[in-house]
Amino acid sequence: MKFHVNRDVFSEAVSFVVKLLPQRNPQPILAGVLVEATDAGLTLSAFDYEASARTTIEATVDEPGTILVHGKLLADIASKLPNQPIEIAVDEDGGIQLRCGSARFTLASMPVQEYPAIPEVSGDTGLVPGDDFATAIAQVAFAASRDDVTPVLTGVQLEVAGNQLSLVATDRYRVALRDLPWDGGTAASDDTATALVPARTLTEVGKTFSHGGEISVSFSGSGDREIIAFTSGNKTVTSLLIKGNFPPVRRLFPEATDHYAVVSTSDLIEAVRRVQIVLDRSAPLRFTFTPEGVTMEGSGTEQARASETVDATLTGDDVTLGLNPQYLLEALGAVRSEFTRITFTSSDNANKLSPVLITPQTSGTVESFRYLLQPNLLLR
């Protein structure tokens, strides 16, 4: 095996496929990157049984072949090579020789025959705009749980119905929902299709494809090996789906209500960041909404106290409630609007706190981003 390739193109390709691999892999073979040189170019792949990444780049292939090399080491080397063409060849002893300008590296090869087969996807496919999809992921994925005790809550539920794709995530204390256009082509159906994708993998997909064009999303497999694939340009990422029933959180979103406040998003973010400084960890901030504005109050164990008032427009009665400041800040960061509407919902259960609905404040449009946040009990 022997090939020549552009240094920048090769470095970017290796970095892409290595990015999805876990930092610590229980099987050393899965730390490898599969490099396949053919007449069509160079294909690099990585796979850990749950997620895979694959990309094909142009290269001058003198001798076709396949090698498996430690991915993190190869990525570190490629990123620091001089800006000259790279030559990679396999010597008579099976060692991998890498040359770039005057730099020389000898790398050990890993057994290709022990590497698992990269999953192929050939199921139903649809298209989403790359920039919108990346934005939607950033607006929703942070609300997924980080506790592996309940695996279904560590994922983002993708729901396809007609010409709409929805992303939903929850950790029981909050729910984030974003809708965006979906092009199912001639296979479009009114039936709802769902896929529960690990939030970590989906976040990397959003970062990788954020500046691309359209992203092709494909569903494939059955039983315990259902997978989803995201393809844009010469890059493909696949992910094993999380098994289990995602909670029916859509029904928690209220119908229209006339009890809400409108506040400057940036002003509220800055005020919450200041006042929360005095709080103990996980303690809520007290919010009081009146026609004069919204006042935040916090206190800590060191007898430190803080308060601040931000201008707000209130429709309906005064409201006092406690909110997790970090959860609120993440929601405000996802709103992506100059003004935010905070809607106060009602419940049939007088003993249960009702969540607040956070949406962008816009006129004449149906909101594509919605966020429900459960209030905290306030000590009198």
C-alpha positions as CSV (number, residue, x, y, z in Angstrom):
1,M,0.0,0.0,0.0
2,K,1.3,3.5,-0.9
3,F,-0.4,6.8,-1.5
4,H,0.2,10.6,-1.5
5,V,-2.3,13.1,-0.1
6,N,-2.6,16.8,0.7
7,R,-1.6,17.5,4.3
8,D,-4.5,19.8,5.2
9,V,-7.1,17.5,3.6
10,F,-5.7,14.4,5.3
11,S,-5.4,16.1,8.8
12,E,-9.0,17.3,8.6
13,A,-10.3,13.9,7.6
14,V,-8.5,12.1,10.4
15,S,-9.7,14.6,12.9
16,F,-13.3,14.1,11.8
17,V,-13.3,10.3,12.1
18,V,-11.5,10.3,15.5
19,K,-13.7,12.9,17.1
20,L,-16.6,10.5,17.7
21,L,-14.5,7.8,19.4
22,P,-14.6,7.7,23.2
23,Q,-11.6,8.9,25.2
24,R,-11.2,5.5,26.8
25,N,-12.1,2.4,24.8
26,P,-12.3,-1.0,26.5
27,Q,-11.3,-2.7,23.2
28,P,-7.9,-1.4,21.9
29,I,-8.8,-2.4,18.4
30,L,-11.6,0.2,18.3
31,A,-9.0,3.0,18.9
32,G,-7.9,2.5,15.3
33,V,-8.7,4.3,12.1
34,L,-9.3,2.2,9.1
35,V,-7.6,3.7,6.0
36,E,-8.6,2.2,2.6
37,A,-6.7,3.3,-0.5
38,T,-8.4,2.5,-3.8
39,D,-8.6,4.0,-7.3
40,A,-11.5,6.1,-6.1
41,G,-9.4,7.8,-3.5
42,L,-8.8,7.4,0.3
43,T,-11.5,6.4,2.7
44,L,-11.0,6.8,6.5
45,S,-13.4,5.2,9.0
46,A,-13.8,4.8,12.7
47,F,-16.3,2.7,14.6
48,D,-16.9,1.8,18.3
49,Y,-20.1,-0.4,17.8
50,E,-22.3,2.6,18.8
51,A,-21.2,5.3,16.4
52,S,-19.2,5.5,13.2
53,A,-17.7,8.2,11.1
54,R,-16.5,7.8,7.5
55,T,-15.1,10.2,4.9
56,T,-13.6,9.9,1.4
57,I,-10.9,12.3,0.1
58,E,-8.8,12.6,-3.0
59,A,-5.4,11.0,-3.0
60,T,-2.9,9.7,-5.5
61,V,-2.9,5.9,-4.9
62,D,0.2,4.1,-6.1
63,E,-0.6,0.8,-4.5
64,P,-4.1,0.1,-3.2
65,G,-4.5,-1.5,0.2
66,T,-6.0,-1.2,3.7
67,I,-4.3,-0.4,7.0
68,L,-5.5,0.1,10.6
69,V,-3.6,2.6,12.7
70,H,-4.1,4.2,16.1
71,G,-6.4,7.1,15.4
72,K,-5.5,9.6,18.1
73,L,-1.8,9.2,17.4
74,L,-2.4,9.6,13.7
75,A,-4.5,12.7,14.2
76,D,-1.9,14.3,16.5
77,I,0.9,13.7,14.0
78,A,-1.2,14.9,11.0
79,S,-2.1,18.2,12.7
80,K,1.6,19.1,13.3
81,L,3.1,18.1,10.0
82,P,4.7,20.8,7.8
83,N,2.6,22.1,5.0
84,Q,3.8,19.6,2.4
85,P,2.3,16.5,0.7
86,I,2.1,13.4,2.8
87,E,3.3,10.0,1.7
88,I,2.2,6.9,3.5
89,A,3.5,3.4,2.6
90,V,3.6,0.0,4.2
91,D,7.1,-1.6,4.4
92,E,8.0,-5.3,4.1
93,D,7.6,-5.9,7.8
94,G,4.1,-4.4,7.9
95,G,5.2,-1.2,9.5
96,I,3.6,2.1,8.4
97,Q,6.0,4.7,7.1
98,L,4.8,8.3,7.0
99,R,6.8,11.0,5.3
100,C,6.1,14.8,5.0
101,G,8.9,17.0,4.0
102,S,11.8,16.1,6.2
103,A,9.6,14.6,8.9
104,R,9.6,10.8,9.2
105,F,7.3,8.6,11.3
106,T,7.1,4.8,11.7
107,L,3.8,3.6,13.1
108,A,2.7,0.1,14.1
109,S,-0.2,-1.4,12.2
110,M,-3.1,-2.9,13.9
111,P,-4.8,-6.2,12.7
112,V,-7.3,-5.2,10.0
113,Q,-9.0,-8.6,10.2
114,E,-10.1,-8.0,13.8
115,Y,-11.8,-4.7,13.0
116,P,-15.6,-4.8,12.9
117,A,-17.5,-4.1,9.7
118,I,-18.6,-0.4,9.4
119,P,-22.4,-0.3,9.3
120,E,-24.1,0.5,6.0
121,V,-27.4,2.4,5.9
122,S,-30.0,1.9,3.1
123,G,-33.3,2.8,4.7
124,D,-35.8,5.7,4.3
125,T,-34.1,9.0,3.7
126,G,-35.0,12.7,4.0
127,L,-33.2,16.0,3.7
128,V,-32.8,18.9,6.2
129,P,-31.0,22.2,5.8
130,G,-27.6,21.8,7.4
131,D,-27.4,25.2,9.2
132,D,-31.0,24.9,10.5
133,F,-30.3,21.3,11.7
134,A,-27.2,22.3,13.6
135,T,-29.0,25.2,15.2
136,A,-31.9,22.9,16.2
137,I,-29.4,20.4,17.8
138,A,-27.8,23.2,19.8
139,Q,-31.2,24.4,21.0
140,V,-32.3,21.0,22.3
141,A,-29.4,18.6,23.1
142,F,-28.4,20.4,26.3
143,A,-31.8,19.5,27.9
144,A,-31.0,15.8,27.6
145,S,-30.0,14.0,30.8
146,R,-26.4,13.2,31.6
147,D,-27.3,10.4,34.0
148,D,-26.9,7.0,32.4
149,V,-29.3,5.4,35.0
150,T,-32.1,6.2,32.6
151,P,-30.7,5.8,29.1
152,V,-33.8,7.0,27.2
153,L,-33.4,10.4,28.7
154,T,-29.8,10.7,27.5
155,G,-31.0,10.9,23.9
156,V,-32.7,13.4,21.6
157,Q,-35.9,12.1,20.1
158,L,-36.2,12.8,16.3
159,E,-39.7,12.7,15.1
160,V,-40.7,12.9,11.4
161,A,-44.3,13.6,10.4
162,G,-45.1,14.8,6.9
163,N,-42.8,17.7,6.0
164,Q,-41.7,18.4,9.6
165,L,-38.8,17.1,11.7
166,S,-39.0,17.7,15.5
167,L,-36.2,17.3,18.0
168,V,-37.2,16.8,21.6
169,A,-35.1,16.3,24.8
170,T,-35.8,16.1,28.5
171,D,-34.2,15.3,31.8
172,R,-37.5,15.3,33.8
173,Y,-37.0,18.9,35.0
174,R,-37.2,20.6,31.6
175,V,-38.2,19.9,28.0
176,A,-36.8,21.4,24.9
177,L,-38.6,21.1,21.5
178,R,-37.6,22.4,18.1
179,D,-39.4,22.0,14.7
180,L,-37.8,22.4,11.3
181,P,-38.6,21.6,7.7
182,W,-38.2,18.0,6.4
183,D,-38.0,16.9,2.8
184,G,-38.9,13.3,2.5
185,G,-39.1,13.3,-1.3
186,T,-41.4,10.9,-3.0
187,A,-41.3,8.7,0.1
188,A,-42.9,11.3,2.3
189,S,-45.7,10.0,4.5
190,D,-48.0,11.3,7.2
191,D,-47.0,8.4,9.4
192,T,-44.7,9.4,12.3
193,A,-41.2,8.0,12.4
194,T,-39.1,8.3,15.5
195,A,-35.4,7.8,16.3
196,L,-33.8,8.2,19.8
197,V,-30.2,9.4,19.2
198,P,-27.6,9.8,21.9
199,A,-27.2,13.5,22.6
200,R,-23.4,13.3,22.6
201,T,-23.3,11.9,19.1
202,L,-26.0,14.3,17.8
203,T,-24.1,17.3,19.2
204,E,-21.0,16.2,17.3
205,V,-23.1,15.9,14.1
206,G,-24.3,19.4,14.6
207,K,-20.8,20.8,15.0
208,T,-19.4,18.8,12.1
209,F,-22.2,19.7,9.6
210,S,-23.0,23.2,10.7
211,H,-21.5,24.9,7.7
212,G,-22.6,22.3,5.1
213,G,-25.5,22.3,2.7
214,E,-28.3,19.8,3.0
215,I,-27.9,16.8,5.3
216,S,-29.3,13.5,4.3
217,V,-30.8,11.6,7.2
218,S,-31.4,7.8,6.8
219,F,-33.0,5.3,9.0
220,S,-32.1,1.6,8.8
221,G,-31.8,-1.7,10.7
222,S,-34.2,-3.5,13.0
223,G,-34.4,-5.0,16.4
224,D,-31.4,-4.2,18.6
225,R,-29.4,-2.8,15.7
226,E,-31.5,0.1,14.5
227,I,-29.2,2.9,13.3
228,I,-29.5,6.4,11.9
229,A,-27.0,8.0,9.4
230,F,-26.3,11.6,8.7
231,T,-24.5,12.4,5.4
232,S,-23.3,15.7,4.0
233,G,-20.8,16.0,1.2
234,N,-18.1,13.4,1.6
235,K,-18.8,12.8,5.3
236,T,-21.1,10.2,7.0
237,V,-21.8,9.6,10.7
238,T,-23.9,6.7,11.9
239,S,-25.3,6.1,15.4
240,L,-26.9,3.2,17.1
241,L,-30.3,4.2,18.4
242,I,-31.2,4.1,22.1
243,K,-33.8,1.4,22.8
244,G,-36.8,2.3,25.0
245,N,-39.9,4.4,25.1
246,F,-39.3,8.2,25.2
247,P,-41.7,9.8,27.6
248,P,-44.7,11.6,25.9
249,V,-43.6,15.1,26.8
250,R,-45.4,16.9,24.0
251,R,-48.6,16.8,25.9
252,L,-47.0,18.9,28.6
253,F,-46.9,21.9,26.4
254,P,-49.9,24.1,27.1
255,E,-52.4,25.7,24.8
256,A,-52.3,29.4,24.3
257,T,-52.5,31.4,27.5
258,D,-52.8,35.1,28.3
259,H,-50.6,35.1,31.4
260,Y,-47.0,36.0,30.4
261,A,-44.1,38.4,30.6
262,V,-41.8,39.7,27.9
263,V,-38.3,40.7,28.7
264,S,-35.0,41.6,27.0
265,T,-33.1,38.3,26.5
266,S,-29.6,39.8,27.0
267,D,-30.6,41.9,30.0
268,L,-32.1,38.9,31.7
269,I,-29.1,36.7,31.0
270,E,-26.7,39.3,32.4
271,A,-28.8,39.9,35.5
272,V,-29.2,36.1,36.3
273,R,-25.5,35.6,35.9
274,R,-24.8,38.4,38.4
275,V,-27.4,37.4,41.1
276,Q,-26.6,33.7,41.0
277,I,-23.0,34.3,42.2
278,V,-24.2,34.3,45.8
279,L,-26.2,31.1,45.5
280,D,-25.3,27.7,46.9
281,R,-25.0,25.0,44.4
282,S,-28.3,23.9,42.9
283,A,-30.2,26.6,44.9
284,P,-33.0,28.4,42.9
285,L,-33.3,32.1,42.3
286,R,-36.5,33.8,43.4
287,F,-38.2,35.6,40.5
288,T,-41.0,38.1,41.1
289,F,-42.9,39.3,38.0
290,T,-44.9,42.6,38.3
291,P,-45.9,45.4,35.9
292,E,-42.7,47.2,37.0
293,G,-40.4,44.4,35.9
294,V,-38.9,41.1,37.0
295,T,-36.9,41.1,40.2
296,M,-34.4,38.3,41.0
297,E,-33.3,37.6,44.5
298,G,-30.7,35.1,45.8
299,S,-29.0,34.3,49.1
300,G,-26.2,32.0,50.2
301,T,-24.8,30.3,53.3
302,E,-22.2,33.1,53.8
303,Q,-24.9,35.6,54.5
304,A,-24.4,37.0,51.0
305,R,-27.5,38.4,49.2
306,A,-28.1,39.8,45.8
307,S,-31.1,41.3,43.9
308,E,-31.6,43.0,40.6
309,T,-34.6,44.2,38.6
310,V,-34.9,44.1,34.8
311,D,-37.6,45.8,32.8
312,A,-40.4,43.5,31.7
313,T,-43.9,43.7,30.3
314,L,-46.4,41.6,32.3
315,T,-49.8,40.5,31.1
316,G,-51.9,39.0,33.9
317,D,-51.4,38.8,37.7
318,D,-48.1,39.1,39.6
319,V,-46.1,35.9,39.9
320,T,-43.4,34.8,42.3
321,L,-41.6,31.5,41.7
322,G,-38.2,29.8,42.0
323,L,-36.2,28.8,38.9
324,N,-32.9,26.9,38.5
325,P,-30.6,29.7,37.2
326,Q,-28.4,27.4,35.0
327,Y,-31.4,25.8,33.4
328,L,-32.9,29.2,32.7
329,L,-29.6,30.6,31.2
330,E,-29.4,27.6,28.9
331,A,-32.9,28.2,27.7
332,L,-32.3,31.9,27.2
333,G,-29.2,31.1,25.2
334,A,-31.2,28.8,22.9
335,V,-34.0,31.4,22.3
336,R,-31.9,33.3,19.8
337,S,-34.3,36.3,19.9
338,E,-33.9,39.9,21.2
339,F,-36.9,39.4,23.5
340,T,-38.1,36.3,25.4
341,R,-41.7,35.5,26.3
342,I,-42.1,33.7,29.7
343,T,-45.5,32.1,29.9
344,F,-47.0,31.0,33.2
345,T,-49.0,27.8,32.8
346,S,-51.8,26.5,35.1
347,S,-52.5,23.1,36.5
348,D,-55.6,21.3,37.7
349,N,-53.6,20.2,40.7
350,A,-53.4,23.1,43.2
351,N,-50.6,21.4,45.1
352,K,-48.3,21.0,42.1
353,L,-46.1,23.8,40.7
354,S,-46.9,24.5,37.0
355,P,-44.0,24.8,34.5
356,V,-43.1,28.0,32.7
357,L,-43.0,28.1,28.9
358,I,-40.1,30.0,27.4
359,T,-40.2,31.0,23.7
360,P,-38.9,33.7,21.4
361,Q,-41.1,36.8,21.4
362,T,-42.0,37.2,17.8
363,S,-45.1,38.4,16.0
364,G,-47.3,36.6,13.5
365,T,-45.2,33.3,13.4
366,V,-45.6,29.9,14.9
367,E,-42.7,29.3,17.3
368,S,-40.4,26.5,16.2
369,F,-38.5,26.5,19.6
370,R,-40.3,25.9,22.9
371,Y,-38.8,25.2,26.3
372,L,-40.6,24.1,29.5
373,L,-39.0,24.5,32.8
374,Q,-40.3,23.1,36.1
375,P,-40.1,25.7,39.0
376,N,-38.4,24.9,42.3
377,L,-40.0,25.1,45.7
378,L,-39.2,28.3,47.5
379,L,-38.5,28.3,51.3
380,R,-40.4,31.0,53.1
